[in-house]
Amino acid sequence: MTDLSDKALEIRRIDPRLYNDDLAPIKKRDRNWGWFEIFNVWSNDIQSLFGYTLAASLFISYGLNGWAVMAAIILAGVVVMGLVNLTGKPSVKYGVPFPVMIRASMGVHGANLPAMLRAVIGIFWYGVQTYFASTAMKLLLTSLFGDPGGTLLGMSALGWLSFVIVWAFQMAMFWAGIERIKHFLNWAGPLVYVVMVALMIVVWVKAGDELLPAVGTIFEGQSDYHGSAIGAFLAITGTMIAYFAAVVINFGDFTRFVKSEREMKLGNLVGLPLNVAFFSFIALIITAGTLVLFGETLTNPSDIIERVDSLPLTIVAALTFFAATVGINLVANFIPPAYDLANLFPSRVSFRLGGLITAIIAFFVGALWVSLISDIGVAGFVNALGAVVAPFYGIIVVDYYVVKRQRLDLQDMFSSAPDGAYHYVKGWNKRAIAAFTLAALFSIASVWLPALEALGGYAWLVGAGLGGGFYYLLMRSQRLPAAQPA
């Protein structure tokens, strides 16, 4: 990949409908992320409370040999690494976030469609994850002061206090800027590993030296799954791929800060296959250990820590799980909608104001999660939206690597002039909209039709593949304007 000079990354004509300082290309001299920062994006992703619970539950859901489950999870890490290397590379080269990058394929105004959909999904799950992060804070406060009881809208007084603390902490982190978030992620990721290794050692010592030989068979008979072993293996891999999907599409929001493509790829290698391998091993040992120690498999770290009954471990673990869950919330659900909202109204909404809007709406989502939202099927609707955005991945990748051949006109990505390369028809690429619509029909069906439920996490991959395939077929006859030299 040929690097662009800082001069080439300057936008020469400012169109306030498409440009603000937060969306502008980041100059090479201003980029200070290396492989360690990318590694910690993934560390905070998988090491959240929800990430651990998901990984641990996969060991007991299919009745497979524990080592086979671990292999399936690692395979998912390899697949996701390949996916994000593709979406991350363009933003390393051009220094722009996801909603700007997708202007090349959807049109300078058509890009608002995926940006809006991604913002809705991010805001919703930001609120939900804020609630889950507050449970770690509540565990900490309960261990120190006890719980006075009382409930309002499904949460105790201490639960409400914890929720407000977490919401305010995340807002303060975001308001301090992307550099502060980077430092927070760099601290939170490694510290969670320290606590998880300590918890694994405690469980291992208490379970005895018979634990490791039993890992291969200890989960047999623990599941109601009646399919084949190969089917179970593939289902686990698909589930983990779907877990990472939220970050896959908009990975450019982070790689625009990275110094080089090599640093990005190294961070993805260490942060995905290698990180997932180590983390799934920890989850395997701890989950198996809880079965030996307590006669039941515990998948929630908070439940495990309560059973271990060690106040120092409870305090440290609660703090670190809180940090990791906040970390992934900022990465997957906060930064993307902040950029997406800024892209909708660049002259009025900055990255910071977009984040404030995200936080305010998400507050009510998280506050009403227990008492209302989790019971009325809203999550299913948002999951459908999540499936719908899958085709945009295929469109971005096929457009950049096949149709445009890795050559974009950066100036025209910020231009609404009728003769601009990405103006298409009044700023919308009708062929891209058609490709998205056709692929989205399948994506919606994969969520709502029982006949397609067996696809599981692979529905996202199929939707992405269809989006890319339809886009290629519709665009191959289009004569494209010459792009600037790479």
Salt bridges, closest charged atoms under 4 A:
ASP3 OD1 - LYS28 NZ 3.64
ASP6 OD2 - ARG29 NH1 3.13
ASP15 OD1 - ARG17 NE 3.34
ASP147 OD2 - LYS138 NZ 3.84
GLU179 OE1 - LYS182 NZ 3.16
GLU179 OE1 - HIS183 NE2 3.91
GLU261 OE2 - LYS265 NZ 3.06
GLU296 OE2 - ARG307 NH2 2.59
ASP399 OD1 - LYS404 NZ 2.40
